[in-house]
């Protein structure tokens, strides 16, 4: 397939974070873009402002005539879309060129010098840090989150270097051809698309074998490559961690040199690990340590990754995408590091029935560490309910007595009933939209009090 011969691109599931980055890329390169998504969102509104036509009802009449030219139209879809999707099945039946998101990302980047970030946790933050650094080399970065420095999930640069988030879901990352890659973590996840944890491990091994140049791995993972770690022997090592004026300061040892007093705004050891992975990849590529240090100091973070929605002396509201027990533990550690003397309330929306079932005990242990817990109903995403798997079951597993099942309509009242002043809202579902509504109402009350 020659992308130069493609004039129009239709996206089925255009509002997805990975899909929208590719849509932005094609729009920036002069292609005519349209697509379908289930519901309007911030992302779809921003795409519409760029001139992208988006429809929200799965009927054939919504496909514009310009996108019915089979010879010059590419159709891109996300695996999260239902198998009985009317528009997608029409394109398939009419034998349009139809590719999964991962396949087209592979096509776009196959002729670039590609730096790929893989891992069950940390890949969005790591790839965003790396994209910020590699912007100094005119790289184009496709991200799985909104980088605050760019207010976008696409950092548009040239066509010679790419930074990509390598997603293990549905074995998508096996479509890539990385020159440099890192693997941040390999915890069991996505067991709805992998038959076992061993199958997930095998897919990471297969990904590592696709790397033509250097593989960089968090120390302790069962893969061969350069290693990175905090306060431990590794090829890349962070040490002397401390917090000064709300920022993390640390030193980084490379195989040949050392960077001292790196200033980095994102809290938590997990984010130092993310920064260290990005340092290693940029260093292997050839970015100067001076530039790397400067970029780390100006990196503002990623939306929904320990994002402060409210930060006053008397009240803090933090928003985070964490939807796996390991990620919840990392957020809890980070918030305790920043606010060691304060009580912390967690509001958690479980994501997927299968993930809740597969990690029920680990979720309970992770949530139990907070001072108080509010649980929302499970966000189903692509799944149908599993009998017996619900938030009430998860609630029963949590030993902390300060726990409650709540509904979206009651959430503001329940938060206001909490005596502590630090609230963390976690999850990968529509809690990302809900947190905006909650923070707006809380800010009104705070401003009224002032």
Order of alpha helices (4+ residues) and beta strands (2+ residues): beta-alpha-beta-alpha-beta-beta-alpha-beta-alpha-beta-alpha-beta-beta-beta-beta-alpha-beta-beta-beta-beta-beta-alpha-alpha-beta-beta-alpha-beta-alpha-alpha-beta-alpha-beta-alpha-beta-alpha
